[in-house]
Amino acid sequence: MTTPLDTLVLGAADVAEVVRTVGRNELLDLLIERLRTRCVEHSAGTTEVRARDGFRYDKPDLGLVEWMPTHEAGGPVVVKMVGYHPGNPVQRDLPSVIATSSMWDTDNGHLMALADATLLTALRTGAASALATEALAIDGPITLGIVGLGAQAVTQLHAISRVRPIDRVIALDTAADVAATFAERVTFCGVPVEVVDSSAADSIAAEVDVLCTCTSVDIDAGPVIGDVAPRPGLHVNAVGADFPGKLELPGALLADAFVVPDITDQCVLEGECQQIPRTSIGPELADIVRNQPEHRSRRNDVTVFDSTGWAVEDDVALRLLVELAETSGIGRRIPIEYLSTDPYDPYAPPR
């Protein structure tokens, strides 16, 4: 007697139901906590994170499709497939990032789960910035600056509001129509938002305690903020650099800052770390979280979190989504793979 091996499929409606069932704040708090725990426990000896790779192209438009695999010993293999097309919002009314994650059983190779990861990508990116902010930003209430007010800006603000009280938000975008809707999109966060003219980017580093840059700046078109003396103790979450030649921060700010990459080898290729020598790069995010008391004195320095997207974040996010969905009975189980009743006969009926 053979038993079927079903795949849990979590589509857009299922992910939305998980969010409604759990709650936005509760879901993000859980993700931040799970990512914090994974950082503390992370070891290269037990978790293999392969360099992300894929196809990058400029025809018909600039874009990429990449895969981001990770495997924790004794656990599943998780692979996120992500497409980044910066022209999507304007040209196609679609998010610039569209992603799908899969989970594979390492006992038998079975596809255990397949889920939308478009929302998960925004959430895990916010969660990573929250951990960096928690470790490196000044204590107490902060003034938060946000440059680039697309989808990532929403979860950056939401996540940071879960680890620091926010007195004021100064937000800006070069696209007036995007800027005009931002305050409404983040009303649920319950923090005061001031959307200002995009020219404020010239001086924003001197006016805020924490700054998030999450733009779709073109290759070789950066930086997106002015080269001014930053406010003492400024912490920056630089989220938008994800291509060789794509940069958001002035080189002078990086040269004088304590720079924390999410994953060093990736950041030197396509993050803000393209601008500085390896000898000037600090420890990775997992180390900062794991040894937070050791780095507490850095809160008086200018610090930068170079966030290019760590595959472990996607692993944590998918596992959490699957757990929450299974607990609430959300999603569909589908026998996707043709697993014949006779493993030696591919034409035998499926189980």
Order of alpha helices (4+ residues) and beta strands (2+ residues): beta-alpha-alpha-beta-beta-beta-beta-alpha-beta-beta-alpha-beta-alpha-beta-alpha-beta-beta-beta-alpha-beta-alpha-alpha-beta-alpha-beta
